[in-house]
Amino acid sequence: MNPNWTQSWRDVCQRIRAAEQACGRPSGAVRLLAVSKTFPAQAVSELAESVGQRDFGENYVQEGVDKILALASTPIGPQLVWHCIGPLQSNKTRLVAEHFHWVHSVDRIRIAQRLSDQRPVHLSPLQVCLQVNIDGGATKSGVAPESALELALAVSAMPRLQLRGLMTIPDPLEDLAAQLQVHRSASALFLKLERELSLPHWDTLSMGMSADLEAAIQAGTNMVRVGAAIFGQRPRGGDPFPVQSLQ
């Protein structure tokens, strides 16, 4: 076991608990999604076994599927919850529908429809967050805030999907006040849609990463996606470690 992963995970959890306490939120209000992209299946299994982390996020679909399959027959494998958090193209929807539990990056009706059509009937519905381009970044994925309700209504009617909430990836900001402003706009949209949709499972605001999780927690997120602060820097060039079977 790489001891730095364990200690880094504990440090992140301490940051989350401290941020919850600082703004008067209950301890445990925020769920930690460990972003394991470009790190090996062994890193996932060791972190899961040593500290009980269960939620893992993958940006690259094929890499994520390789890890899911590598861990499927291990004792820890069935306990893991896999989240697809990267941009999703049409040619990857079947893999996501067949292997992941969650997808956070739905921003088009066409993608949602493919996921619903391709979700195997023996699996529970795929849990979905809509990605919203909350700060209007010109090069980023995400539905425009003013179009989020239309997309949410369409997705909520799809039989093999369960709409859970929103996900945002705002441009990096160093100033806490600026971070709070953009995160609060996402939280306000989340609450607005909650009132208008009245869905029983609308409960997830996936917002905040390594650099801005405190601001996101203060603004109301209940799921933070943390990679670098747990696993460290990515391999040079972003190339993943080789995925090997752990059978």
N, C-alpha and C positions, 0 to 999 in steps of 0.2 A: 504493500500500500504506500502510495506517495503521501507522507504525513502532511505535506503542505495543503493538499486538497481537503483533508479532514479539518485542519485548523482554519483554513480559509472559509470553509462552509460554516464552521462555528462562528467565525468573525462576522460573516454576512448575517447569520441568524441573530447575533447580538445587535447588529445595526438595525435590523428590522424591528426587534423587540423594543429597542431604545426609541426608535422613531414612532412606533405605536404609542408608547408611554408619553412621549413628548407632546403629542397632540390629543391625548385623552382617549385613544382607541383601545379596545380590549386586547390583551395579549393573545396572539394567535389569529388576529383578524386578517392577516395578510399571508397568503400562501406563496411559498418559494418554488419557483420553477427553475431548475438548474439547467442552463443551456450548455449542452455537451457537444455542440458541433465541433468537428475536426479533432475531437479527442476520442480515444478508442473505447470499444465496448467494455474493456477491462476497467477503465476509469469509472464508468457508470456502475458496474456491478460492485466495485470496491466501495464507492461512496454509498450506494444503497445498503450494502451489508454492514458497513461500519457505523453509519450515523442514521440510517433509516430514511434517507431521501428517496422519494418515490416518483416525483414528477420530473421528467426530463424533456427538454426542448431541442428540436433539431431544425436547422435552417435548410439543409440540403436533403431532398427527399430520398434519393437513392442511398446516401450514406446512412440516413436514419433507418431505412428499411433493413439495410445490412446489419445494423446493430440490434434491431428488434429481433431479427431471425437468429443472430448469433447468441442472444440471451434467452430465446424462447424456451429452450429445454433445460435451462439451469434452474436451480431452486428459487432464485430471486426473480427470474424473468416474468412469471405470471403476476407478480405484485406491482410491476412497474406501470406507470401511466405515461404514454408517449404523446407529445404535443408537436405538431408541425407548425412552425412559426415563421417560416420563410415565404418568399413570393411563390405563388402557385400557378403553374402553367397547365394548359389543358392536357398535355401529354403526360402529366404526372398525377392527375387526379385519381386514377384507378389505384395506384400504389398507396396513396394517402387513404383512400376510402377503405382499402382492404387491410391496412396494417396499423394505422394510427388510431388513438382514442379521441384526440382533440385536433382541431385545426383553427389557428388564430388569424389567418390571413385571407379570409374570404372577402373580396371587394367587388365581385361581379356576379350577376344572376347566373350567367352561363357556367361559371366555375361551381357555384353552389348546386346547380341542377345536375351537373356531371357527378359531383360527390354524392348526391342523394341517389341518383340512378345506379351508381357503381358500388354503393355500400352493400356488402353481403347481407342477406336477410337473416342469417344466423347470428349476426353481431348486433349489439345494442346500437341505437342511433349514434351517429358521429356528433360529438359535441363541438359547437361552432361559435367562434367570435368573429364579428365583422371588423376588418381593419379599416380604420378611419384616418384619413390624411388630415389630422387635426390642425396642423399649422400651415397647410397649403404648400408644402414643399413641391417644387415643380418636377423633381425627378423621382418622387417616392410613390410607392403603391398606396392604395387606400381609397375608399369611397369618400367623396366630399361630404362634410358634415350635413349640408342641406339635403343630400340625397340618401342619407343613412336610413331614414324611416321607410322610404320606398323599398330599399333593399331588405331591410329587416322584415317587413311584411311578407315579401316574397319568400325569403328563406324560412320564416317561421311556418309557412304552409307546406314545406317539402317533407315528405313522410319519413325519410331516413336520416334526417338531420334534427338536432335539438339546439336551438339558438340560445346561447348562454350570456352573450354580452358583447363588449367592444374591446378592441386592442388598438393601441397607438404606438408609433415610433417617431416622436418629434425629433427635429434636428437637435444636435447636442448644444446645450447652453451651459455656460459656467456659472452664471449668476443665479442664485437661489430664487430671487424674486421672479426672474424671467421663467425659470423652470416651473414655479408654482402657477404662474399665469396660464401657461399652455396646458398644464395638467388639470387645472381647475376648469378650463373650457371643455376638456374631455369628460370630466366628472359631471359637469352640468348637462352635457349631451346624453350621457348614460342615464341620468335621472329623468331627463325629459322623455327619452324613449321608453324607460320603465313605466312611466305614467301612461303613455299613449298605447303601448303594446299590451300591457297587463298579462305578461307571460309568466307562468308559474316557475320557470327555471331561469329567468333573467337575473343572474346573480354574479356575473364575473366582469370586472374591469381589469384587463391585462395591460398594465401601464407601469413603467419604471424599470430601469436597468441598473447596472453596476454604479454608474456615475450620478444617477439622479433618484435613487430609490427613496431617499428621505423626503424629497419634495413630492414625489408621487404618493407616498403614504399619507403625508399631510393633506394632499388634495383628495384622497379618498380611494385610491386603488386597493384592490384586495388580492391581486396577484402580481408579483414582480418577477421579471425574467432576468436572471443573473448568470453570466458566463465567466467573463474575465476575472471577476473578483473571487470566484471559486477555483477555477481551473488554471488561471494564469493566462499569459499571452498565447495566442494561436500560433501553430507552426508557421514558419515563414512562407509567405505566398498563399496562406490559407489552405494548403493541401492537408487533408486529414491524415491521421495515422492510419496504417492498414487495419482493416477490420478482420479479425480472425474469429473463428468459431470457438466458443468456450465450452463445448460439449466435452 
